[in-house]
Amino acid sequence: MDTYTLKEIMSQGNASEKTYQIVSNMNIPNENVEVNYVFTGCGTSYYIAISAARYFQEITGIQANAVPASEIFLHEKQVFTPHKRYRVVSISRSGTTSEIITALKAIKDRENISTLAVTCNSDAEMAQLADDQISLDHISEKSVVMTQSFTNMLYAIQLYAARFAENNAALKELKQVPELLNENVSHAHVMKDIVQGAKAERFIFLGAGIYNGLAKEGTLKLKEMTQTECESYSNLEFRHGPISIVDEETVVVLFSTTKMSEIDHTLLHDIKNNGGKTIVIGDLGTNLTADHVINIGSNLSDEARATLYIPYFQLLAYYQSIKLGLNPDQPRNLNQVVKISLP
């Protein structure tokens, strides 16, 4: 099946080369005042926010949190305190999502809050409401589900953080991402054979740290394209109850990192003992044992290589939808942009 979704997944490596150039040429002021960062979005964009906040704090040493956009206007006092300064990074592919617009309007005149929009549409209302913007207008998806926009907006924020922190080591690693992403997009077709051979009623995605946002997005992609039962957890949290649902029709997709490899070894053993099938994705210079082991082969740090994992779970969802006889370009009950009536 020739779909927009597949084309956009397969071209995201080339798109990231343009993203690198855009952010590299930005003027990024390094603020001297103490500012806390709040990353926000809805759906897929919120999952970008989760991973972006973790990366930003790791690289810059500045406190960063992620909240759904609706929390900003529904529970403002739980997000902000009156005597601190904030930088809100709003994330939206279209820049028109109802909650994002309402959130930015709610904080528009706050003297202690500045805003940065990250979007694929520089003409959108979100970009106009924000004080500054990172606009990736070269990302123009026709598919309903977000694929290369997810990857490129996360990558853009990683580049922004590294430049903001003047972290040359991080920038050197991130510069390698477009070429490595192109390689991994091609290799990710291995998911087709894995899906065809899997007898699965449910999927579990596991990721810790920056990878927790990716695990949540892996779950969302599969739900959007296939309506398959699936969940996500931080790696060790899975042992605290949820592992009870593992059986012979459960597939666990684990995003492994150097920091987590020894812990992941024991976790995979427990999953196997409960009958579950396992897929491990990572830079695997370790002896992790799983039903399917995918080595992305980057030699980058855990934080820098996060975007390289993304094509694998996107194509897992894509090929699962094809297997089930569904059209990934037309997921059930979904539109490309969510607009709702808000007070």
N, C-alpha and C positions, 0 to 999 in steps of 0.2 A: 504494500500500500504506500503510495507516494503522498506524504502528509507534510503540512507546514511544521508540525511539531518535530518530526524527524529532521527536517532541513535545518531548523533553528538550533536543535541540539548539536548537530554535526558542524555547524559553522561558528560555534561560540569561541573556539580557539582563535580564529581569525579576528573576530570582533574584539577579543581582549587585547590584541595588538593596538587597536585604535584607542581603547580605553586607557592603556598605558601612556600613550602619547598625550591624551587629553589631560590626565591628572599630572603628568610630568611637567606640563606647560602652565599649570595653574599657579596663581599667586596665593600662597598659603601663609597667612600671618601667624606667627608664634606668639600667642597672647601671654603677657607677663602676669596677669591677674589670675587668681585661683578660680577655675571654672570646672564644674562637674558636667559631664556629658550624659545626655539622655538620648538613646537611639529608639526610634519608634516607627511603626508601620502596621499594616494589617495583613493577615494571612501569610503568604510567602514573604512579603516585605517585612513582617514582624520577625520571621525566622532569620532573615538577613540581619535584622537589628540585634538579635540574640548573639549570633556569631560575631558580628561587627563590634559589639560592645566588649566582648571578651578579648578580641584581638586588640582593640584600641587601648584598653587598660593595660594589657600585657606589654605593649610596645611603648606607650607613652608614660605609664605610671600614674595616669590621671584617672580618678574614679569614673566609671562608666556603667550605666545600667540600661536595660531594655524594657520597654513597656508597650503594650498595644496602644495604638493611637487613641482609642476611645477612653482609656484611663486618664489621659491628659485633661479632657474636658469634663469627664464624669467624676473623677476623684483627684482633682488638681492638688489638694493639700497632702495627698498621700504620695505624690510624685515630686513636688517641689516644696522647699521650705523658704520662708520669706527673706532670710538673711544670708542666702547663698546665691552665687551666680551660676547660671546654667547655659549650656549650648545644646539646643535640641536638634538632632539630626533626623529629619523626616525622610522616609524612604517610600517611594511609590513608582511603579513602572509608568503608569499613565499620568500621574500627578493630579488626578481628578477624584480619587477615592474619597467618599463622603466624610469618613472619620478623620482622615488626614487634614482635609480642608477645615473642618470644624475645630480640630485641635489647634491648628496654626492661627485661626482667627481668635481663639480663646486666649492665646498668649501673645497676641500681636503687639500690644502696648505695654508689656511687662518690661520695666527698666532692667531687671536682673536676668532677662532671658534673651539670648540671641538665637538665630535659627539658620540651619543649613539644609537645603533640599537636595536629595539625591534622586534623580529621575531620568527617564528615557524620553522626556518631552519637555524641552525648555520653554515652550509656550504655554504650558499648563498653569492653572491657577496656583497650584502648590509652589511652583518655582517663583511666581510673581509675589507671593506672600512672604517668602523667606528672605532673609538678609543676604544670603549667599547661596550658590547652587553648584552642584556637580551635574552637568547635563550630558547624558550619553545618547545624543540624538541618532547616532548610528545604529542603535538597537531599536529595531522596529518590528516587533513580533506580530504575526497574524494569528498565531495559535492562542487559544483561551488560557491554557496553563502557562505559567512563567517558567522558562528554561534558561536561555542565554541571558535574559535580563537578571535573573537571580545571580548567576555566576559573575556577571560583569559589574553589577552594583556592589556586590560584596568585595570583589577585587579592587574596585575604585576606592572603596573606603579603606581597605588595607593600604593601598598606595598613599592615600591622604594621611593616614595615621603615621606611616613611616616617614613621610616628608615633614609632617608636623613635628615629629620628635627628632628630626634630623638624624635618623638612624640609618647610616650608610650600609651597615651589614644587612638590615632588613630590606632596604631598597635593592641591594645587589641580588638577593634571593628572589624578590618579587619580579625583577626584570626578566627572570628565566621562565616565569609562569606561562606566557603565551605559547612559547614553543613546546613546553611540556604538556600544556593543555591540549594542543593540537595532537600530540602523540597519544595521549590518553583517550581522547575522543575516538580515535581510530580503534584503539584496543578495546574500548568499552563495548563493542559489538559482541564480546564474549558473553554478555548478559543474555543474548538471544538463546544460546544453547543451554545456559543455566536455567532459564525460565521454562524452556520446552521440556526439560528433564525433571522439573520440580513438581511434586504433588503437594500443593500447599493450599490450606484454607485461611491461613493468617501469616502475616509478616511482622516481625519486630525489628526496629532499627535502634541501634545502640551507638551513642557517641558522647564523649565527655569534653568539657571545656568548650573551645570554639566549635567542636564537632557536635555539640548538643543541638545547636541550631540546624546543622546539616541533617541530623537524625530526624528532627521534627519535619524538615522539608521533604526528606525521603518518604516519610509517612504520608504527608499531604499529597505529593505527586502520585503516589499509588492510589490513594483514595479518590483523587480527582479523576484520574484516567480510568480506573477500574472498579471503584466502590468496594474494593477488597478490604476485609477486616485487617487493620494494622495499627500498631502503637509504636511509641518511641520512649526511650528512657536514657538517662545517664548510665554508663556501663555498670557501675557497682550498685546503683539503685535497683537494677533489674533483679538482684538477688533478694531484695526485701519485699517479697510477695508476688510480683508479676511472673516470676519464673514458674509459678504453679500452673500457668496456662500452657506451658510447652508440652507438645506431644508430637507424634509422627507426622502431623500435617502442619507443623510450624516451621517457618524459615526465619532464622535470625541473621540480619545483616549487621555486621560489627565494623565500625570505623576504628581501626587500630592506629595507635600512635606509639612513638618510641617510649614515652613516659608510661604508657599503660600496658605495654606488651606482656610483662610478667603477670599482671593482674588478669589480663585478657586470656592468658593461657589457662588459668584455673576456671574462669567463667565459661570458656568454650567447652571444657571438659564436663562441667555441670550440665550445660545445655545438651550435649551429646548423650549423657547418661539419662536424660529425661526424654530422649527420642527425637529431639529437634535436629533440623538440618541447619548448617551454618555456612555463611559467606563472609569472608574476611577481606577487607580492602585496606591497603596501607603501603608504606615503604617498608617492606618486610624483609629485613635482614635478620629475622628471628626464626625460631622453630615453631611458630604457631601452627596448629593442626586444625584443619576445617575441611568440610566437604568441598569447598571451593576457596582457593586462596588467590587473590588478585594483587599483584605487586605493581604499584604505580611507578616505581623506579625513578624517583626524583632526586634523592639525596639532599632534599631541603629540610629545614626545621619543621617540626610539627605544625607550627602556626602558619608558616609561609605556604605550605603545600595544600591547604584546606580545599581550595577550589578544584584541585585535580581529582578529588573524589566524586565531584558532582555528576559528571557525565554517566557514571556507572549506575547510580540510583535513578537517574532520569531515564536511562535506557531500560533498566529493569521494569519501570512502570510502563514505558512505551511498549515493550515486547509482551508484557503481561496483558495489556489491553488488546493487542493483536491476537494473542492466544485465545482470549475470551470472546473474540469476534466483535470487539467494540471499535469505535472510531475515536482515536485520541484527540483529533481536532474538534470533536463535538462531545465533550464530557457532559454527563447528565446534570441538569439543574444549574448549570454554571454559565456566566457571561464573562467577557474579558475584563470588564470594569464593574466593580460593585458600587452602586449608588443607592442609598437608602434615605428615607425621610428622617431628619434629626431635628430636635427642638432647637 
